[in-house]
């Protein structure tokens, strides 16, 4: 489980750099000796494709607009910016993407 840290307004440059690290999928973890461990996480190409193709689906695009207006709670776009429903990645209804996922599941 992670922890929350408040960063003062005078340190906003640090906040921007932390967001950039997050977008590059780099995590900073506390180590037992008081230092910081750097962890690089990867994601499958299929997950990356699902995230990218969310912008092609009109329903997903509309949901993003509603989220920005704070009219819906169950959907969110935090961290990596991907559209999620109750924390789960939303798969856009675009040509062949859902079928591709089903094939991937059957092969694993």
C-alpha positions, -999 to +999 in steps of 0.1 A: +000+000+000+013+035-008+013+066+012+001+102+007+025+131+008+016+168+006+039+188-016+040+226-009+032+250-037+068+262-037+078+227-048+055+224-078+085+217-101+090+185-081+053+176-085+056+180-123+087+157-124+069+131-103+040+131-127+065+127-156+080+097-138+046+082-133+037+086-170+069+068-178+057+040-155+086+046-130+077+041-094+096+055-064+094+031-034+107+036+002+135+013+011+143+000+046+175+022+049+156+055+044+165+057+007+144+053-024+141+023-047+133+030-083+109+005-100+102+004-137+069-013-145+060-025-180+026-032-195+016-055-223+012-042-258-025-052-257-031-030-226-013-001-243-035-006-274-067-007-252-056+026-237-048+042-270-080+031-288-103+046-261-100+078-280-115+062-311-148+052-294-175+079-293-189+065-260-155+066-243-149+102-256-183+113-242-175+096-208-142+115-206-162+148-211-187+139-184-159+129-160-143+163-164-176+179-155-177+157-124-212+143-133-202+107-130-184+090-101-179+053-111-157+063-142-124+079-138-092+089-156-064+091-131-027+082-131-020+071-167-051+089-181-068+057-192-106+055-188-115+031-160-148+019-144-145+013-107-107+009-112-109-015-142-097-006-176-125+001-201-122-016-235-135+006-263-160-008-287-139-004-318-133-028-347-118-060-335-103-049-302-126-070-280-122-100-302-084-096-301-086-097-263-106-129-264-081-145-287-053-135-264-071-149-234-077-182-251-040-185-261-027-179-226 
